[in-house]
Amino acid sequence: MSEAKELIIKMCELQNSSEDIKKELAGWSGVVQYRLGDEEFYVVYREDGSCEFGEGVHDSPNFTVIASPEYWVSVLKGQEDPIMGFMMQKYRIEGNIMEAQRLAGILKKFAGKL
């Protein structure tokens, strides 16, 4: 298991265990698919602010993040800005780009916690 996958699992666990984080992230639901190197997995975000990690490919993700695991670790740790990285083509998004902007907000909630 890559470090990127471990961090995303940890991020979801932190989100589910923190009422403050759930409250901040409540109101948006969607599925973020990840294709990081050879690994594919997804996170389902629920309206109540909780999330669920899943293995494999989701049937209908809102968008897919395609990146190297190493680069995505730097994003998850707050060392890289996901918006600037996208503009500099360090990773790609397939699907709804507008919804993908929500991910940047979600990631900022975890800066320094992973």
Summary of the structure (lengths in Angstrom):
residues: 114
radius of gyration: 12.7
end to end distance: 16.3
largest distance: 34.8
contacts: 330
relative contact order: 0.19
helix: 43%
strand: 25%
